[in-house]
Every structure is written in structure tokens, then in C-alpha cells.
């Protein structure tokens, strides 16, 4: 005579243990795969770069109207402030140019600050997220540092300034 097993599935205890283990794995592993803070910072950097691009176009339009688009240096009034220009585009050597153009709290106690790129001429300015790893006490010095925007002046008449975004997620 053969013995017939009456067990047809998992017990309730076994199912609860599996669900608890999956929950623990999800809580510990999910944040490593879903780094939403860096993605949000990258989006803010892209937004700032787009704003700089738009503001540079407006300044260039005003420089064209004033006949300063071909001048190596100049100045254009935008709203209530004056913006120094290089071939009609905002000058990177004056960090206040970008903060005057953008309605943002760059260098004004906010999360985004400006710095000079080490070893470069004053035609390059770096905008970086101060909360990124290591930037809270020392600003980045390289043009390709993570979590930064690099703005480089126009190099000649009709040449647009270069705006590069280096993302936080590497």
C-alpha cells in the first residue's frame, strides 16, 4: 500500500516568510537602483543650461540692435541691469552677468554656485551644484567635473558661446 501525501501547496507561514524577505530586499536594494536625486539634479542642470542659452540669444539680439554684435567687448542693458558682452554674447568673466540674466539664486545662498576653471582663461565659468559629493567645502576645478555646467565665451563674430553640461550620474 502506498502512502498518499495530503499536502497540496505552501503553508501560510512559508508564504509570509517569502513576502517578508522580498519586502526587505525591496527596501534595501531599490534605492540603489533608483537614484532619483541625481536625476533631479541633472534635470535642473539641463534647465539652467537652457535658460543660459535663451538668455544669451536675447542678449545677442539686443547687441545686434545696438550694433555691438561684432565688437569684441561691449555692454547691453537687459531689464534693470547691464550685461558685459563678448561678440554680442554674455561675458563669462563677470559671473554676475549670468546671475543678472537668470531668475535664479546662483551665488545667492542657493544650491548652485559659480567657480573659475583651474588653469583656464577668464573666458570660462563653471556653474556647479554645491551639495554634490565634495563640493560643499571646495568647488570643482575641472571643466568636466560631474554635476556642472561650463560656459565658454564666444570666440569670434557670429560664434555662439559653448555651454556644456556634465551630469551628476556618471
CORZI-V544225 format. One record per run of one state. SS is the DSSP state (helix for helix, strand for strand, loop for the rest). FROM is the first residue (numbers start at 1). TO is the last residue. If there is no record, write none. Layout:
# CORZI-V544225
<<SS | FROM | TO> <SS | FROM | TO>>
This chain:
# CORZI-V544225
<<loop | 1 | 11> <helix | 12 | 33> <loop | 34 | 35> <helix | 36 | 65> <loop | 66 | 73> <strand | 74 | 78> <loop | 79 | 80> <strand | 81 | 86> <loop | 87 | 88> <strand | 89 | 90> <loop | 91 | 94> <helix | 95 | 101> <loop | 102 | 111> <strand | 112 | 116> <loop | 117 | 123> <strand | 124 | 129> <loop | 130 | 147> <strand | 148 | 152> <loop | 153 | 161> <strand | 162 | 166> <loop | 167 | 170>>
